[in-house]
Amino acid sequence: MSVVSIALREVGVSERPPGSNSGTRVRQYQAATDLGGTGWPWCAAFVEWVWKAAGLDTSICSPSTQTFADRARAAGATGSPRPGAAFIIPGTHTGLLVAPAGGNIWHTVEGNSGDQVARRVRDLSGTYIAFPRGLAAGPARRMLYWFDDPGAKATQRLLGPWRGKRGLASARKAAAARPRWEQPRVKRVGPDRFGVLIGQRSTYGPWEDATARDAALRVIRKRTGRTLRPYSSPMSRERVAADALGKTT
């Protein structure tokens, strides 16, 4: 399982009691480090726990964000943002990168952010980006995961129409932009007018994690008894504003 998938599954884990830097799951994160006990700030411990769960090398990790940054620089393990890497604000905070949101803004999953594992949107300006050996650079695309039900009764609707030769070109362009499961086709709907007819089946999603999508798919497949089709699609890079830092460590 990927770093991103593992991190997303932990979202919502919180300290017990709040403000204690402890709790059943938090202590498991802390135990992944070389620092014993509990009750200490755990944002870096969360990063190390996730990387270990993904089977990656954690030799640059440390419960101290300053030491974490120093080790990453010394090992040549810093560079450009990529999914699964860690951003580090030395002496302050760290978390994991999930997907780009446009420019230098990234979606993140962060431990010890508001006493919990939380999703954030962060401007990476002024941070160090660290990654363990074995983390693929890969294309930084945010994917969405869906499935549809080919056996469900389709409904049809018309997009357009557009007029003339330019209208025909517009209709073809619109049809090409529709997802495959809508089965779009260009249709003449009047003298010199063209539209796009789409057949829309029952579609489920989106999820940002294929594992969660597949779990839901199994449930719906059992209920309907039909063959369902999983697929994924890239998400457009929406412009978003970065969150405040939240609780830092």
N, C-alpha and C positions, 0 to 999 in steps of 0.2 A: 504494500500500500504506500502511496506517495506521502511526502511530508505534508502537503496541503490537505489531503484527505484526512490524515490523522489529526492534524490541528483543528480542522473544522468539526470533527466529532467531539472535541473537548469543549467547544464553546458552551458557556453556561455553567461550567464547574465553578463553584464559589467557595470562599473561605467559610469555615464553621468553627467558632462564630465569626461574624463579619469583623474585619479589622484585626484578626488574630494572626494572620500569616500562617494559618494552619487549617486543618481539616483532613478528612480521610484521603481524598484525591490529591490535595496539595502536598501532603506528606509523601505521597508516591513520587510526585515531581521532584521534591527535594532529595529523596533517596537516590535519584539517578545521578546526583553529583558526588563530589568527594568531600562535601561538608556535611557533618552529621547533624542530627536533631531536627528541630522544626522551629517555627516562630520567626524565621528570618525572611526578608524579601525574596520572592521566588520567580520573578520574571525570567531570569536567565536559566533557572532550573527547569522551567517549562520548555524553553527552547532545547535544552540538552535532552530532556525526556522524549520529546517528539523526534528529534534526530536519531536517538537510540532506537526508538520504536520502528523507525523507517530503515534500520540497519545501516546507518551511516556512521562514519568516523566522528568522534566527539572530542578528539584530543585538544582542540583549540578552546573548548568550552570551559567556563568557570562560573561559579555562583556570583562572582563580582563582575559587573559589566565593564569596569575599567580593565581588569585582567583579561576578560574575554576579548576586548578590542585589541589589547597589546599582543595577545597570543595570535590573533588572526592576522595582524599586520606582520608579525615576525615570521609567520608560516607562509606568507604570500597568499593568504586565503581571503583576500578582499577583492572587490571588483564591482561590476555593474549589477543592478537589481535583477533578480530572477526568482520565479516562484520557488518557495521552500528555503530561500536564504533568510538570514537574520539581519535586521537593521540594529545598530547599536548606537546609543547615545552614552558615551563612556561616563561611568559614575552615576548614571541616571536611570536608564531604561533600555529594554530590548524586546523584540518580538519577531514574529515570522511573517514574511511576505507571501501573500496569496495570489494577487493578480493586479496588473496595472489598471489605473482608473483615468489615465490621461496625463501627459507631461511627466512630472516627477512625483505625482500622487499615486499611492498604491493602497489597495485593500490589504489589511493585516489581520492576524490573530495574535493576541497578546495576553500573556499570563500576568497576574497581579495588576490588572487594569480595572480600577474600581472594585477591588477585592474579588475579582473573578477572571476567568478566561473570556475575553470579549473580542468581538470583531470591531475594528477601527478603520478609519481612512486617514492616511498619514502622508504628509509632505516629507520626503526623504532628504530634503536639503540639509546639509550639515551633519548627516549621519554616516556611519561606516556600514558597509554592506559586507557581511561575512558569510562564507558558505563552507561546508565540510567537503572533504574529498569524496567524490562519487556522486555529487549532486549535479545532474545534467543541466547544462545551460538552457537548452531547449527554447522554443519560441515562447515568448511571454504573451500568451493569449488567454483571456478569460473565457472559459467554456461553460456552456449551459447544457444540461442533460434532460432529455425528454423521452417519452414513449407515446406511441399512438396505437389506436385500436382499429386495424383494417377491417375487422368484422362488424363494426358499428355502422349504423345507417348514416350515410353522408348527407349533409345539407349543402345546397349550392347557393352561391351569391355572385353577383357581378360587380367587378371593379370597372370604373369608367362610366360612359364611353369616351373615346377620343376621336377627333375628326381628321379625315384625309390621310395622306401618306405619312405626315408627321405623327398623326394619331396612331397609325398602325405601328410605327417604330416605337412610340411611347408604350403601346400595349404590349409589344414584345419585350421591351425592357422591364415593364412591370411584372410580366409573367416570369421572366428569368430571375427576378428578385424574390419571388415567393418561395417559401420552403417546399421541398419536394413532396411532403405528405399532403399538401393541398392540391396536387395534380392540376396546376394552372394551365389553361389553354386559351389562346386568342380566339375570339368569336366575333363575327360580323353581326352587329345588332341593329343595322339600319343602313340606308344609303350613305356610303362613305363614312360610316361610323364603326368603331371597333372597341371591344371591351375585353376584359379578362374574366373568364368563368373559372371559379375555383370550387372544388368539392372539399368541404371541411369535415373531417372525421373527428371522433372523440380523441382529444389530445390531452396528455397529462404532463405537468411540469410548469416551470422548469425547476431543476435542482442544480446546485453548484458543485455537487459531488456525485460521481457515477455510482458509488456504493449506496448512497441514500436512494437514488433513482431506482436502482435494481431491487432494493428491498421493497419499495412501493410496487414495482412491477410484479413481483412475485405474489403480493397480496391481491392485486387486481386480476391477475391471471387466474388465481385460484377461485375468485368470485365469479368471473365470467366464463371460465373454461375455454377462452379463445387465445389464439396466438397473438401476442403483442409485439410491436417493433420498437426496440430502443434506438435512439440516435442522439447525436450531440450537434451543437452549433456554436460558433464563436459569438461572443457578445460584443456589441459595439462598445467602444471606449467612451463611456459617458463622462461628462465633466462633473466632478463632485468637489465639494469643499472638504478640506482636511478637518478631522475632529480635533478637539483639545486633547492634550496628552492624557488626561485622566490621572489616576493614581500612579505615581512613578516609584521606582525603587532604586 
